[in-house]
């Protein structure tokens, strides 16, 4: 079955086919299947949530009587960009071009407001590799147009989960667009639209809430991928992490009427569970943790529920040297799918288990500070350098060790190694340092591969004016750092802020990958080892002391109630972007077929646990991004109609696209039938958009023959 008709935006909740008037709402049947899917994972709040909810119910009367000092809003929105013929961001591999979708990328937003002063902060956690200044600027502009000066640089933090399998091309700086054939406007707009929409939903969801902060220890979920560098740190740092890993899992839970309505978890682990060989867009381990809790446990329907009953985010902290690959070997595909789910489930179980902890009831105010610093020209005072001398940062430079990539998570360019690179070390000593002696103090012993700061004078390759932020939510302090912070570098920052404001060290966290991106942040001792992380610390040996000095300034200002000038804000360079990606010229169906035709039909019968595969005559998915919608539906016949039980955002489905000839496309949809799925008749539906020679894309669709599923 197939059809072609003018494109209309995908409906966010209505079934494609009519149902009987007596049928239950669409999301009810979906939630039944989702809970069956949770059984397939074999875990969960499937064991923890009932106890947690019972404990919360016991406290309901007390919670209702207590006057909350906070208003909290929650919001979630789709932020998925292009899913085909776009370079993926994270591994820096030209050959990692997206060919479809496994899990959608989402933005999750929380507004925390002090009811007494109306001071507020907005925290957004996004399933993406990095938050570039381009996105930061665009979102702040849109929020300003809608809310005036309510949400600004100072009180908005946008942070990435750091998946390495999302679409790239959202930066205005050239270095990050090299593997994506330049800037991708559609991906950029999808991300900024999703972030803004999540923020607006959080703003509109503001309601009296209680906040509770808890901590737990999560082991067996991260490994130090840069042990040689870690061991160079002094004993006061190494002693804090006896196994060279940060095991603190922190949860900020939002309660309304005595039950959990939302949560934010912070735990340091890289988004590299998915392999660099994987070609499907994926939110990786933290995205899966949030998806599992919201959808498989709490039954959220992203297509129908603009305001889910429960919203959770799994945010990063100092994950710079924390790998999810416990054997310290790069993952392979398709085994990486299982590793991703396992890591996500471990993080989820730790977070959900904290719902039963009494924790610390949050009191006090909400506050924020942010400054931009020119990180290429910071004078660092002796108090922070560690050697009693004043030092300066330098223009950014890429080290040879950065070109090697992280060998434990995914190597980059052949011919380079972490640690010593004799050829490039010699070139640095004999050419670059001779040409620019002032680089030596700040950058040595780095063997400079690319003096990228000098290239900035010709074209903007990397950012030099970077934001550093400090947010306070009751007793919790978040240090917003625009990069990848090692655990020991993070500990120095946390100690600096905790000592200044008088906070418990556990309650001071680094919020990594926040607001912009400047690559890595290592201690000077780690920097000297010139592993991948040190080679990627662009502004030299004194970069951490410069950030530490800035964090202390922010903390003093917050403690003393003083405002700070914002400093040298990064310039808007949106007019300098380059895009070399060839456009989609034309879609045509395969010979003797129409769009939507089924090229490979499903079998007649399946059992739960088996995989259904259907191939359609499709079109390029980049014509129209179905943000907030879906490219596929798994439908069950019920009460005389068809009801959606899964879509392209579900873990159980995949959407593969491949070019077929010159202008034709084959779309392969798979569905791994969850254990416990109801017996009955099902079918697979495809939704796409085909580009004609002239004019706008036209919506197309196809539906497979029905098949039966038995338990």
C-alpha positions in Angstrom: 0.0 0.0 0.0 1.3 3.5 -0.8 0.3 7.0 -1.2 1.6 10.4 -2.2 0.0 13.6 -1.0 1.1 17.2 -0.1 3.3 17.3 2.9 1.7 18.3 6.2 3.6 18.4 9.6 3.4 15.0 11.4 0.7 14.8 14.0 2.0 14.5 17.5 -0.5 12.1 18.9 -3.2 11.2 16.5 -3.2 7.7 15.1 -2.7 7.5 11.3 -5.8 5.3 11.0 -9.2 5.9 12.6 -10.2 4.0 15.7 -13.6 3.2 17.1 -15.2 5.8 19.3 -15.0 3.4 22.3 -11.3 2.9 21.9 -9.0 4.0 24.7 -6.6 6.9 24.1 -3.7 6.0 21.9 -1.0 6.3 24.6 -2.8 3.8 26.8 -2.0 0.9 24.6 1.5 2.2 23.9 2.2 2.3 27.6 1.1 -1.3 28.0 3.7 -2.4 25.4 6.3 -0.1 26.9 5.9 -1.8 30.3 6.3 -5.1 28.5 9.4 -3.7 27.0 10.8 -2.9 30.4 10.5 -6.5 31.3 12.8 -7.3 28.4 15.6 -5.2 30.0 15.3 -7.4 33.1 15.9 -4.4 35.4 14.7 -1.5 36.8 12.7 0.7 38.7 10.8 -2.3 37.7 12.2 -3.3 41.1 12.9 0.0 42.7 10.0 2.3 41.6 7.1 0.6 43.4 9.0 0.8 46.7 10.0 4.4 46.0 6.5 5.4 45.0 5.1 3.8 48.2 7.6 5.6 50.3 6.8 8.9 48.6 3.1 8.3 49.1 3.7 7.8 52.9 5.2 11.3 52.9 2.5 12.8 50.8 0.6 14.3 53.7 3.7 16.0 55.0 4.7 17.2 51.6 1.3 18.7 51.0 1.4 20.5 54.3 4.9 21.9 53.9 5.3 25.2 52.2 7.7 24.8 49.3 10.3 27.5 48.7 10.6 26.7 45.0 8.7 26.8 41.8 10.0 24.1 39.4 9.1 23.6 35.7 10.0 20.6 33.5 10.0 20.3 29.7 11.2 17.8 27.1 11.4 18.2 23.3 12.8 16.5 20.3 16.1 17.9 19.1 17.0 15.4 16.4 18.6 16.8 13.3 19.5 15.1 10.1 19.8 11.3 10.1 21.3 10.6 6.7 24.3 11.8 4.7 25.6 14.0 7.6 28.8 13.5 9.4 28.4 12.4 13.0 30.0 14.5 15.8 32.4 13.1 18.4 34.8 10.6 16.9 36.1 13.0 14.2 35.8 10.4 11.5 35.1 11.4 8.0 33.7 8.0 7.2 31.1 8.0 10.0 28.3 9.3 7.9 24.8 8.8 9.3 22.6 6.2 7.6 19.5 6.3 9.8 18.2 6.4 13.3 18.1 4.3 16.4 17.1 6.6 19.2 16.0 10.2 18.9 17.9 13.0 20.6 16.0 15.1 23.1 16.4 18.3 25.1 15.3 18.2 28.7 14.8 21.5 30.6 14.2 22.5 34.2 13.5 25.9 35.6 14.2 26.4 39.3 12.8 29.5 40.8 13.0 31.0 44.3 9.4 31.7 45.3 10.4 34.5 47.6 12.8 36.5 45.3 11.7 35.1 41.9 15.3 34.6 41.0 15.6 31.6 38.7 17.9 29.4 36.7 17.2 27.4 33.6 19.1 24.1 33.1 18.8 22.3 29.8 20.5 18.9 29.2 20.7 18.0 25.5 21.5 14.6 23.8 24.3 15.9 21.6 28.1 15.8 21.6 28.8 19.4 22.5 27.0 22.7 22.9 28.7 25.1 20.6 28.6 28.9 21.1 26.5 29.1 17.9 23.7 27.1 19.6 24.2 29.0 22.9 23.8 32.3 21.2 20.8 31.3 19.1 18.8 29.9 22.0 19.5 32.9 24.2 18.4 35.2 21.4 15.1 33.3 21.0 14.5 33.2 24.8 15.2 36.9 24.9 12.6 37.6 22.2 10.0 35.7 24.1 10.8 36.5 27.7 12.9 39.7 27.7 15.7 39.6 30.3 14.1 36.8 32.3 16.6 34.2 30.8 20.0 35.5 30.0 23.7 34.4 29.7 23.9 34.6 33.5 21.1 32.2 34.5 20.8 29.8 31.6 23.0 26.7 31.4 22.8 24.5 28.3 24.8 21.2 28.7 25.4 18.2 26.4 25.3 14.5 27.3 28.2 14.0 24.9 26.9 11.3 22.7 29.4 10.6 19.9 26.6 9.4 17.5 24.6 12.5 16.9 24.6 14.6 13.7 27.3 17.3 13.3 27.5 20.6 11.5 25.9 22.8 14.2 29.0 24.9 14.9 30.0 28.2 13.4 33.7 27.4 14.0 35.3 25.5 11.2 37.3 22.9 13.1 34.1 21.1 14.1 32.6 21.1 10.6 35.5 19.5 8.8 34.0 16.0 9.0 30.5 17.2 8.1 31.2 19.1 4.9 30.6 22.3 6.7 27.6 23.8 8.5 24.3 22.0 8.4 21.4 24.5 8.8 18.7 21.9 9.3 20.5 20.1 12.1 21.4 23.5 13.7 17.7 24.6 13.6 16.4 21.3 14.9 18.7 21.5 17.9 18.0 25.1 18.7 14.3 24.6 18.1 14.2 21.6 20.4 16.2 23.3 23.2 14.0 26.4 23.0 10.8 24.4 23.0 11.9 22.4 26.0 12.8 25.6 27.8 9.4 27.2 27.0 7.6 24.0 28.2 9.6 24.1 31.4 8.7 27.8 31.9 5.0 27.1 31.4 5.1 24.1 33.7 6.3 26.1 36.8 4.5 24.9 39.9 5.3 24.6 43.7 7.7 21.8 44.2 10.1 20.3 46.8 13.7 19.6 45.9 15.8 16.9 47.5 19.5 16.2 46.9 21.0 12.8 47.3 24.3 11.1 46.6 25.2 7.5 45.9 28.3 5.5 44.8 28.1 3.9 41.4 30.8 1.4 40.6 31.5 -0.7 37.6 30.3 1.9 35.1 33.4 4.0 34.2 37.1 3.4 33.8 40.0 5.8 33.7 41.2 5.8 30.1 44.2 8.0 30.9 45.8 6.3 33.9 49.3 7.3 33.0 48.4 11.0 33.2 46.2 10.4 36.3 49.2 8.9 38.2 51.2 12.1 37.8 48.8 14.0 40.0 49.8 14.7 43.6 48.6 12.4 46.3 45.9 14.8 47.6 44.1 14.3 44.3 44.9 10.7 43.6 43.8 9.8 47.2 40.3 11.2 46.6 39.9 8.6 43.8 41.5 5.4 45.1 40.5 3.5 41.9 41.2 6.4 39.6 37.5 6.9 38.9 34.8 9.3 40.1 32.0 7.1 41.5 29.7 9.9 42.8 26.2 9.7 41.4 24.2 12.8 42.4 20.4 13.2 42.1 18.3 16.3 42.4 14.7 15.1 42.5 11.6 17.2 42.0 8.6 16.3 44.1 5.0 17.4 43.8 2.3 16.2 46.1 4.6 13.7 47.6 5.7 11.9 44.4 8.6 12.3 42.1 7.8 14.5 39.1 11.3 14.9 37.8 15.0 14.3 38.4 18.4 15.4 37.2 21.3 13.0 37.7 25.0 13.8 37.4 27.6 11.1 36.8 30.8 11.2 34.8 31.1 8.8 31.9 31.8 9.4 28.2 29.2 9.0 25.6 31.3 6.4 23.7 29.4 3.2 24.4 28.3 3.4 20.7 31.1 2.6 18.3 32.7 4.9 15.7 31.6 2.3 13.1 27.9 2.8 14.0 26.0 4.8 11.4 22.7 5.2 13.2 21.9 8.3 15.2 21.9 7.4 18.9 21.6 9.2 22.2 24.1 6.7 23.7 24.2 5.6 27.4 22.8 8.8 29.0 20.1 9.2 26.4 19.1 5.6 27.0 19.0 6.1 30.8 16.6 9.0 30.4 14.5 7.2 27.8 14.2 4.1 29.9 13.0 6.0 33.0 10.6 8.3 31.2 9.2 5.9 28.6 9.7 2.3 29.6 9.2 2.8 33.3 6.9 5.8 33.6 5.1 5.3 30.3 5.7 8.7 28.7 4.5 9.0 25.1 6.7 11.5 23.4 4.4 11.8 20.4 1.3 12.6 22.5 2.5 14.0 25.8 3.6 17.6 25.6 3.8 17.6 29.4 4.8 14.1 30.6 4.1 13.2 34.2 7.8 12.6 34.8 10.9 14.2 33.1 14.5 13.2 33.9 17.9 14.2 32.6 21.2 12.4 32.9 23.9 15.1 32.8 27.6 15.0 32.6 30.2 16.1 35.2 34.0 15.8 35.0 33.9 13.0 32.4 37.1 13.9 30.5 39.0 10.8 31.3 36.0 8.6 32.3 35.3 5.9 29.7 32.2 3.5 29.6 34.4 0.9 28.0 35.6 -1.0 31.1 38.0 -3.1 29.2 39.6 0.1 27.7 39.1 -1.1 24.2 37.1 0.8 21.5 33.6 -0.7 21.1 32.5 -2.6 18.0 29.1 -2.7 16.4 26.6 -4.2 16.8 27.8 -5.3 20.2 27.8 -1.6 21.2 24.0 -1.6 21.3 24.1 -3.9 24.3 26.9 -2.0 26.0 25.0 1.2 25.6 21.9 -0.2 27.2 23.9 -1.8 30.0 25.7 1.5 30.9 22.4 3.5 30.7 20.6 1.0 32.9 23.4 1.2 35.5 23.1 4.9 35.7 19.3 4.7 35.8 19.3 2.1 38.6 21.7 4.3 40.7 19.5 7.3 40.2 16.2 5.6 40.7 17.5 3.9 43.8 18.1 7.3 45.3 14.4 8.0 45.4 14.2 6.1 48.6 16.9 8.1 50.3 15.9 10.8 52.7 18.5 13.1 51.3 18.9 16.8 51.9 15.8 18.9 51.5 16.9 21.9 49.5 16.6 25.3 51.2 18.0 28.7 50.5 18.0 30.7 47.3 18.7 30.3 43.6 21.5 32.3 42.1 23.8 32.5 39.1 27.0 34.2 37.8 28.7 34.0 34.4 31.7 35.6 32.8 33.5 35.3 29.5 37.2 35.2 29.6 39.7 35.4 26.7 41.4 32.1 27.4 44.2 32.8 25.0 45.4 35.7 27.2 44.8 35.1 30.9 47.4 36.1 33.6 47.2 33.4 36.3 48.2 34.5 39.8 50.6 32.4 41.9 47.8 31.4 44.2 46.5 29.1 41.5 49.6 28.0 39.5 51.0 25.6 42.1 54.6 26.8 41.7 54.3 30.2 43.4 54.9 32.0 40.1 52.7 34.0 37.8 52.0 32.4 34.4 50.0 33.1 31.2 47.8 31.1 29.0 48.5 31.1 25.2 46.8 31.0 21.8 45.2 27.6 21.3 47.2 24.8 19.7 46.3 21.2 18.8 48.8 18.7 20.1 50.0 15.6 18.2 48.4 13.5 21.0 45.0 15.0 20.1 45.4 13.9 16.5 45.9 10.3 17.8 42.4 10.3 19.4 41.6 8.4 22.5 42.9 4.9 21.8 40.6 3.4 24.4 37.4 4.9 23.0 38.1 5.5 19.3 41.4 6.4 17.6 41.5 9.2 15.1 44.4 9.8 12.7 46.9 7.0 12.0 50.6 7.8 12.5 50.0 9.6 15.8 50.3 8.3 19.4 49.3 9.4 22.8 52.3 10.6 24.7 55.5 11.2 22.7 55.4 11.9 18.9 59.0 12.4 18.0 58.4 13.8 14.6 55.9 16.4 15.7 57.8 17.1 18.9 60.8 18.0 16.7 58.8 20.2 14.4 57.4 22.0 17.4 60.8 22.6 18.9 62.6 23.6 15.7 59.9 25.4 13.8 56.8 26.5 15.8 58.5 27.4 19.1 61.3 29.2 17.2 58.7 31.2 15.3 56.8 31.9 18.5 58.9 31.6 21.6 56.1 32.9 23.9 54.2 29.6 23.2 56.9 27.5 24.9 56.1 28.4 28.5 52.4 28.0 28.1 52.3 25.0 25.7 55.4 22.9 26.3 55.8 20.0 26.5 53.1 19.7 23.9 54.2 18.7 20.4 52.1 21.1 18.4 50.4 19.6 15.4 48.3 22.7 14.4 48.9 26.2 15.8 45.2 26.8 15.4 45.1 30.1 17.3 47.3 31.6 14.6 44.8 30.3 12.0 42.0 32.1 13.9 43.4 35.4 12.6 42.4 34.3 9.0 39.2 32.4 9.7 37.4 31.4 13.0 38.5 27.8 13.6 38.0 27.5 17.4 36.6 29.7 20.1 38.9 31.8 22.3 36.4 33.9 24.4 34.8 31.2 26.6 32.0 31.3 29.3 32.6 30.1 32.8 29.4 29.8 35.0 28.3 29.1 38.5 24.7 28.2 39.4 23.3 27.7 42.8 20.1 25.7 43.5 19.8 25.6 47.3 22.8 23.7 48.6 23.8 22.5 45.1 26.5 24.4 43.2 27.2 23.7 39.5 30.4 25.0 37.9 29.6 25.4 34.2 32.7 24.5 32.1 32.6 24.5 28.3 34.6 21.4 27.9 35.8 18.0 29.0 37.2 18.0 32.5 39.2 15.2 34.0 38.3 14.0 37.4 41.3 15.5 39.1 40.9 18.9 37.3 37.3 18.7 38.4 38.2 18.1 42.0 40.5 21.2 42.1 37.6 23.3 40.7 35.1 21.8 43.2 37.4 22.3 46.1 38.1 25.9 45.1 34.3 26.7 44.9 33.4 24.7 48.0 36.0 26.4 50.2 35.0 29.8 48.9 31.2 29.5 49.5 31.4 27.1 52.5 29.6 24.2 50.8 30.0 20.5 51.3 32.4 19.2 48.6 29.8 16.5 47.5 27.3 19.3 46.8 29.7 21.1 44.3 29.8 19.6 40.9 31.4 20.4 37.6 28.8 20.7 34.9 30.9 19.8 31.8 30.1 20.4 28.2 28.2 23.5 29.1 27.3 26.6 27.0 30.3 26.4 24.6 33.2 24.1 23.8 37.0 24.5 24.2 38.0 20.8 24.2 39.7 19.4 27.3 40.8 20.6 30.7 43.5 18.7 32.5 45.7 19.4 35.6 49.2 20.8 34.7 50.6 17.5 36.0 48.3 15.5 33.6 49.1 17.9 30.8 52.8 17.1 31.1 52.1 13.5 30.1 50.5 14.6 26.8 48.0 11.9 26.5 45.0 12.5 24.3 43.4 14.7 27.0 46.5 16.8 27.5 47.1 17.2 23.7 43.5 18.4 23.6 44.0 21.0 26.3 44.3 23.8 23.7 45.4 26.8 25.8 48.4 25.2 27.4 49.6 24.0 30.7 48.1 26.8 32.7 44.5 26.5 31.4 43.1 24.8 34.5 44.6 27.4 36.9 43.1 30.1 34.7 39.6 28.4 35.0 40.2 27.8 38.7 41.0 31.5 39.2 37.8 32.4 37.3 35.7 30.0 39.3 37.0 31.5 42.5 36.0 34.9 41.3 32.5 33.7 40.5 32.2 32.0 43.9 33.3 35.1 45.8 30.8 37.3 43.9 28.0 34.9 44.6 29.0 34.6 48.3 29.2 38.3 48.7 26.1 39.1 46.6 28.1 41.1 44.0 27.4 41.3 40.3 30.1 40.8 37.7 30.6 42.3 34.3 30.1 39.7 31.6 33.5 40.2 30.0 34.5 39.7 26.4 31.5 37.8 25.0 32.3 35.6 22.0 31.5 37.3 18.7 28.6 36.2 16.5 30.2 34.6 13.5 27.1 33.1 11.9 27.7 35.1 8.7 31.0 33.2 8.1 29.7 29.6 7.9 30.7 27.3 5.0 28.5 24.5 3.7 29.7 22.1 1.1 27.1 19.3 1.5 25.5 18.7 -1.9 21.8 19.3 -1.8 19.1 16.7 -2.3 18.2 17.2 -5.9 15.5 14.6 -6.6 13.8 11.5 -5.2 12.5 8.8 -7.5 11.0 5.4 -6.6 12.8 2.2 -7.8 11.9 1.0 -11.3 8.4 -0.5 -11.5 7.6 0.7 -8.0 5.8 3.6 -6.3 6.9 5.5 -3.1 5.9 3.5 -0.1 5.8 0.1 -1.8 6.9 -2.8 0.3 10.1 -4.3 -1.2 10.6 -6.9 1.5 7.5 -8.0 3.4 7.5 -9.4 7.0 6.8 -13.0 7.7 3.3 -14.0 8.6 4.1 -15.0 12.2 6.6 -14.0 14.9 7.2 -14.7 18.5 8.1 -12.1 21.2 11.9 -11.7 21.2 12.2 -12.0 17.4 13.1 -9.2 14.9 10.6 -8.0 12.2 12.2 -6.5 9.1 10.4 -4.6 6.4 12.0 -2.7 3.4 10.1 0.1 1.7 10.6 2.1 -1.4 11.4 5.4 0.3 12.9 8.8 0.0 15.7 10.8 1.5 14.9 11.5 5.2 16.8 14.8 5.0 14.0 16.4 2.9 11.8 17.0 5.9 13.1 16.4 9.5 10.2 14.8 11.4 11.2 16.7 14.6 8.5 16.0 17.1 7.1 13.2 14.9 8.4 9.9 13.5 9.5 8.2 10.3 7.9 4.9 11.3 5.2 3.4 13.4 4.6 -0.1 14.8 0.8 -0.5 14.9 -1.4 -3.1 16.6 -4.9 -3.9 15.5 -7.2 -3.2 18.4 -11.0 -2.5 18.6 -11.3 -2.4 14.9 -8.6 0.2 14.3 -4.8 0.5 14.3 -3.0 1.9 17.4 0.7 2.9 17.5 2.7 0.9 20.0 6.2 2.0 19.0 7.9 4.7 16.9 11.3 5.7 15.7 12.3 7.0 19.1 12.0 3.6 20.7 14.9 1.4 21.6 13.1 -1.6 19.9 13.1 0.0 16.5 15.7 1.0 13.9 15.4 3.1 10.7 18.1 2.4 8.0 18.3 4.5 4.9 20.4 3.7 1.8 20.6 5.1 -1.7 19.3 2.8 -4.3 20.7 3.7 -7.7 20.9 7.4 -8.5 17.8 9.0 -7.0 16.0 6.1 -5.3 16.1 5.1 -1.7 15.5 1.9 0.3 14.3 2.3 3.8 14.6 -0.7 6.1 12.6 -0.7 9.4 13.3 -3.2 12.1 11.3 -4.0 15.3 12.7 -6.2 18.0 9.5 -7.5 19.6 9.7 -7.0 23.3 9.1 -9.9 25.7 5.6 -9.7 27.1 4.2 -8.0 24.0 0.4 -8.8 23.6 -0.4 -11.5 21.1 -2.3 -10.1 18.1 -2.0 -8.6 14.7 0.6 -5.9 13.9 2.0 -4.0 11.0 4.8 -1.5 10.2 4.1 1.9 8.7 6.6 4.2 7.0 6.3 8.0 6.8 8.6 10.0 4.5 8.8 12.9 2.1 10.0 12.9 -1.5 11.5 15.8 -3.4 10.3 16.4 -6.9 12.3 18.2 -9.6 10.6 21.4 -8.6 8.6 22.5 -5.6 8.4 21.3 -2.0 8.7 17.7 -0.8 5.6 15.7 -0.9 4.7 13.4 2.0 4.7 9.7 1.2 3.8 6.7 3.2 3.7 2.9 3.1 2.3 0.1 5.2 3.4 -3.5 5.5 1.0 -6.5 5.4 -0.2 -7.5 8.8 1.6 -10.2 10.8 0.8 -12.0 14.0 2.8 -11.9 17.2 2.4 -14.7 19.8 3.8 -14.7 23.3 
